[in-house]
Amino acid sequence: MPIGENDLEPLDPKAATKLFLEHKAVNCTESTVQNHRYRLKHFLAWCDEEGIDNLNDLSGREIQRYRLWLGEKEDLNKLTIKNMLSGLRVFLKWSASVEAVPENLYTKLMIPRVKRSERSRNELLESERAEEILEYLSKYQYASTEHVIIALLWETGMRVGAANSIDIQDVDCDRESLQLEHRPDQGTTLKNGNSGERLIAITTELARLIEDYVETNRDPITDEFGREPLFTTAHGRMHRNSIRRTVYRVTSPCYIDKECPDCKQDPDKKCPEAANPHAIRRGSITHFLTNDVPVDIVGDRMNVSRDVLEEHYDERSPEVKAEQRRKYLDNI
């Protein structure tokens, strides 16, 4: 039966947040838990300011007031507000499961739409969403072309052009590594030319996934240069645009059976919630940095200079950076 107001059990917002984060920590990475923690920081501040010490008191009207309160913060852009409200929606849905708020309260939280032109600069695929997509692919489309493309781009943070250039021979599943080479005379290039060539370590999981894909789902095709591309179609090496279209399709919420109002209204239109390949690259870089991988190591792995990385790719919040610095200082 639906949870009504008479069925609620009192729960303090701070205590609820602690329980929620502990719940997330069971199946999520530390960076995902940190993302939830910082997204809820403003909500807890608002609860303190409004004197709300029991989640039972929240209503659709209160949630709307919080949404407007966020909009008045000059230091928060539209994309950040959207992400914070999306995080609160997840929290409210969990809160209903522990009888702290009405079951349908989360549906009353209106998530603002952010135009692609307004979000492209800071757009990234967040770790929780990447994990959700990969979990779906692993369960329902294991070792498919879609599965390998998303897993490869997320784990390595490489560009689409780099993924397009990989041959079967470039992947050493036994040594768990892959080699990127610039081959302009054979139809494949790296953005930074020869300086983009590098050996990349991959996880055992990704190595086995690629191995299974090659054995079961890859079209056994050679290209016009006699090379054996990793990603193929019936006509040869998969084109870069085909990889991009795959990313847009698979990262759409509706692809993994998630709610997507825009797609319900116009199913033939490209999903506005889909992530582009660069958002995966930016999300991957931020994920590694949030998990305390040094900037220089991430830069070498992703083939991006420290200055460019810090200016265009590092989307860690100031709070995350401060907490990471604190950890280092505590160890001195």
N, C-alpha and C positions, 0 to 999 in steps of 0.2 A: 504493500500500500504506500501511496505517496506520503512523504514526511510533511506534516503540518506544524503550525506554530505550537500546538499543545504537546507535540512529541519531542520538542527540542530539549537538549541538555545544556546548561550554562557552560560556556568556554571562553576564557580570556583570549584576546587576539594574540598576545605574545606567546602564551602557552600553546595555542593552536598552531602558530607558525613553527614553533619548536617541534611539535609532533609531526607536522606536515613535512618538514625538512628531513626528519628522521625516517619518515615513510619513503621519501624520494631517494634517500641515500642507499636504500636496500638494493635498488635496481638501476640507479643512475650513477654517472661519473661525478667526481667531486666538482668539476666545472659546471655541470648541470645544476647541482645543488646550490653552488654559489650564485648562479644566475637567478634561481628562484629566491634566494635570500635577499639579493640586492633589489629585485623587482618588488618585493614586499616591504622593503624598508620605508618607502614613502607612505604605503598604506598604514603601517604601524604608527608613523608620525602623525598621520591624519586622525587615526583613532585616539591617540593621546590628546591631540588638539581639540577634538570634539567630545572628549570624555566618554568614549565608547569602550567599556571594559567587559562587554559580553557580546559575542558574535550573534547571539539570539536577537539582538536589537537591530541587526541589519535588515534593510528592506530595499526594494527596487529604487525607492526615492533616495535613500541614503547612498546607495551605490552611484546614482547619478550625480549626487553632490560631490562625491569623491572624484568622479570623472572631471567635473568642472573645476575642482580644486587643483587637479594636476595641470589642467590647461592654463591656469594662472601662473604657473611656475616658469619664469623667463629662461631658466637654465635647461629646460627640457624641450627637445624638439618633437615634432609630430611622430616620428618613428619610435622614439624612446617611449613616448606616452602610449602608443599602440602596443609596444612590447610589454610595458608594465601592466596594462589592462588585460592583455592576453594571459599574463602570468597570474593575475588576480582571479581570472576566470577559472583557471586550473585549480587554484587554491579554494575557491568557493565550491567547486564541484566536489573536491575532496572533503570539505567541511560538511557538506550535506551527507556524506557517507558516514560521518561520526555524529550525526544528529545535532550539529551546531547551527545550521542554517536551513531554511526550507529547501526542499529538493530541487526546485526549479529556479532558485534565485540566480544562479549563474547565467541562465538564459536571458535575464533582464539587463545584463551588462552589455551595453552597446560598444563594440570595438570600432574605433574610427578608421575610415579608409584613408590610406596614404597613397597619393599618386606616385607612380613609378618614378617620375621626374624628381619627386621630393625625397624618395628613399634610395635611389640608385647609388648615391655617394656612400652611404653607410650600410647598404643592404648586405646581410650575411645570413647564411643558413646556420641556425644555432645548433649546438651540440645535441640538445634534447630532440629536436626535430630530425636531425640526421640519424640519430640512433633509432628513432621511431620508424623512419623510412627503411633503414637497413634491416631492422627486425622484421618488418613486413616482407621485404624481398627475400630474406633468408628463409622465412616460413612458407611463402607461397610461390616464389619464383627463384629458388636457389640456383646459383650458377648460370642464370640467364644473362644475356648481354646487358640488360638494364642493371642487374645486381652488380656485375663487375664494374661497370662504368661508374656508378655512384660510389661503390666501395673504394675504388682506385682514386677517384678525385678527392674524396673526403680524407682518406688516410695520407695521401701524399701532397695534397694541395696543389697539384700540378695544373697547368693550363690545358685547355682543350687541345691545342696544337700539339702539345707534348704527348698527350694520351693517343692522339691520332697517329703519331709517329712510331709507336711501339710495335715491334715485331715479336713473334713468339720467341725467337732466338735471343731477344733482349731480356727476357725474364728467366732468371735462375731460381726455380722454386726450391731446389735443394739448399742453396745458400741464402735463400730468402732475400733476393735483391733484384733490381731491374736497372738496366742501363738506358739512359736517354742520349741519343745521338742526333746531330744536325746533319741531314742528308739532302741538301737542296737540289742536287743533281738527280735525285731519285724520288722527287715529289713530296718529301716531308721536311719541314723546317721547325726549328725552335725559335721562339721570339728573340732571344738574345744570341742567336747564332751559336758559334762554337763555344762561347763562354757559358752557354746554357747546358752544355753536356755535363752529365754527372751520374754517379752511381747512387741509387737510392735504396736504403734498407727498407724492407717491408715486413709486416708481421707474419707469423706462421699462418694465421687465419686467412689473410689475403693471398698468400702463396698457394694455399690449398684450394681456395676459391677459384683462382685463375687456372690452376691445374684441372679442376673439375669442369670448368667452363670450356677449356680447350678440348677436353676429351668428350664432352657430351653435347654442347650447344653451339660451338663456333662453326661457321661455314668453312669447310676446308678449301680455302681459296688462296691463290697467289696473285700478286698484283702484276702490272705490266713490266715491272723491273725484276720479277722472279722472287720477290720477297714474300714472306708469310706474315701479313698483318695480324695483330692481336684481335682487333675489332674489324669484322668483315660483314659484307652483305653478299647476296648471290652474284653481285657484279664486281666485287673486288674489295679494296680497302674502304672502310666506312668513312664517309666524308665528315669533315669537322662540323658542318651544319647539322648532320644527322645526329652527332653526339650531343650538340646543343639542344636539338628538339627532344632527344631522349631525356635530358636533364629537366627541361621544362615540364615534360609530361609526367615524369616520375615524382617530381617534387610538388606537384599539385595535391592539395589535401584530398580531393575527391579520388585520386588514384589509389590511395590507401584507405578508402571508405570513410574519410573524415568529412565533417560538415563544411560545405562551401556554397554559401547563398548565391554568389554571383554565377556559379556554374549551373545552379538549378534554374536560374532565370534565362541563361543563354548557354546551353551545353556545347554549342558549336564554336564558342569564342575561347581564345586562349585564357586559361585560368589566371586571374590577376594575382593570386597568392603563390604562384609558382616561383621558384628561385632560379636565377640564371647561373651558369657555370662559375662566373666570377664571385657570386655570393657564396658558393661552396668553397672556393679558394680562400676568400676572406674569413669565412667561418672556420675553416680548418686551421688557418694560421692563428686566429684568436683562440681556438681550442687548445692548441699546443702551448701558446704563451700562458694561458690561464692555468695550465697544468705544470707550470714552472719550468718548461723547456727554455733554455737561454735564447735570447733574441738572435745571436749570431748563428747558433745551430739551426734555428728555424729558418733564418735567411738563407743559409747554405742549402738546406733541404728544398726550399721552395724557389730558389734562384731569384732572390730579391734582395736588394741592398738594405742595410740597416735603416738608412734615412727614409727610403721609400716605404719600407715595412712600417716604420713608426708613424709615417704621415698618412698612408693610405690603407693599411691593412689591420693595424692593431686596434680592435674595437673593445678592448677591455675598459671597463668603467674605471674612473679614478679611485673608487672604493676598492675594486679588485687589486689594482696596482699597489695601493697603500697597504693592503693586507699582505700581499706577497712580499713587499719590502720589510714589513714587520717580521715576517717569518725568518727572513735572512738575518735581520738584526738580532733576533732572539737567539740565533745559533752562534753568534760571535762571542 
